[in-house]
């Protein structure tokens, strides 16, 4: 395995595509079940969740990978990720919460837009393959309502 830097770093990264699904959700062109929103971020239920209560935090800043984000955008993503993770923990009472963020195809990134995953975890429960089966929209709305209700006072509640 070589750790030498490639001659053309663009070959290792994802290019930002303004027509990616998350950018289209942010513009209101595609639906999303919203859990939280502020000026810099949007949290939505993952429509193909790896576990019940899987939430995605989208940065509103157009960037494919975290390396391209401004410090303000990165800090906002972390604040929202923590806020959502606390609400998921309070609402669904999982023994653990997985927080993940992928950069580049080699890391498993599939959508070229910075986003974080908040996934409730339970002992012995295997994560579903991502993108395997769309979840029931009614169930996602029920889970979203529980998570929103667990948000701290003063949180923006888009419902």
Secondary structure, 3 states (H helix, E strand, C coil): CCCCCCCCHHHHCCCCCCCCHHHHHHCCCCCCCEEEECCCEEEEECCCCCCCCCEEEEECCCCCCHHHCCHHHHHHHHHHHHHHHHHHHHHHCCCEEEEECCCCHHHCCCCCCCEEEEEEECCCCCCCCCCCCCCCHHHHHHHHHHHHHCCCCCCCCCC
